[in-house]
Amino acid sequence: MHSHGRHTPTRTVLKWSLAATVAFIAVEILAGLQARSLALLSDAGHNFTDALALLLAWFGHYLESRPADDVRTYGYRRAGVLAAFVNALALVALAGFIFYESYRRLRSPEPVDEITMLVVAGLGLMLNLAIMWWMRFDQRHDLNIRSAYLHMFGDALGSIGILIGAVLIRYTGWYLVDPLLSVLIGGLILWTASDVIKESLNILLEGMPKGLEMQSLAAAMREVEGVCGVHDLHVWSLGSNAHALSCHVLIEDMPHSQSQAILDRLNRMLLERFGIGHTTIQFEHTNCALYENGCSVSPPPPAGGGASS
């Protein structure tokens, strides 16, 4: 179990990380132009999307903290997920541009200043590792922060590749290493983007939250004392770390005061075992027939047969 009481608040970390990244982008662009290194310029482009990732993460985190209102009844929890999705799409576009420029440079290799590459890549690696260290706690449970964290991880790998490439150019004079490194950086960009696109799109389309299985969830609900059956079960994510559930639960015919205990047991189990804190559970006292548009009950259930939390 980790103690989070002393680590820097998320928004402050994002703000300072953004400032440091923007400053380094300026340095890397100037160094890349001076050294005529496509790898450095590609990495500067990657760092630009890092800055965009941090900016979107900061803005998304701000929106997620805003309370619900009469229009946005769930609040702004999905703002961070949307920011992560847009950010990942920007990465894909950048990778395409890098591949194109690498192709041009492979056809017409140009000499580069490997010493400048070595120094700037070393500085970039230290910066990326520092930001990753600051984000190490929040990225575990927040998709938006994890998107920015993966940017930093991919760029750290890119910096390591540039360091290795600079050494190879220094001792072999093989300038094709520079565009080849750019191709590798483009591949890293696509790799960092793919997981974020998949998970954020799943949330935006209200798919089953990552790590949960419908059959296991339904079986666990049926094991709760007083539950005779579960159907019309839906589970989705409100944000990167908030899940919701709605379903119909079959119980014996009983007064509402007695069914409340079953509802309490269900909600406690769902929160403790599956991390689902927002539920809408409708109790029924007779079997239902499933139709294309959901569940209909015939005959109608007795009065007082609904409950929610």
C-alpha angles and dihedrals in degrees: 000000000000127000112229098179097101105036119106115271113261098245093049090051091050092048096052092040089054093050093049092047094050090050091050092049089060091050093047095049092051091045092047093052092047093047093040087228117157089189091060092045090048089050089050087055090050089050089051089059087046087058090047089049091052092046092050091044091052092047092044091050089051092051093046089057093057115101126245119267139189092281103036098040093176092047122229100307094127093053090087091049091050090049090052091050094050090046093053091050089053088055092055091052091049092051090055091054092048092051090052094050091045090054091053092049093047089057092047111025117202130199116256136196103249094187092060089047090052096050097044094045090051091053090047093051092052091049094049093048091050093052092046089053091053091050098043095108103039096046091065095069106019120072092198093055090042089056090057091042091054089051089057092046092051092047092049088056089048091053090051089051091051091050091053091044093051090054091049092050090047094056103029105030089222103149093184085080089078099061091037088057088051090056089052091049090051089052090050090052092054091047093052091048100048098068093046092049092050096048098039092048089051090055094045090051090048094242126164109294115257112268096023127104123202096219094049091048094050092046091052091051092050089054091062112107111261096021115120098176146345128216143152087044119178127177126180142154125257090193140339093297106018121084132189134199137194127181149138117255123198115219137161118278105270141140117281091246089063096043091056090074090057090050091051092051092049094049093047092050093047092051097044099042103030106019093239108148103166116063138167109193123178116200120216131184100202136047117269135211118235118228132179092266096049136274126338124185125214122218098027115258120254119271115277094032098129131085136167141180 
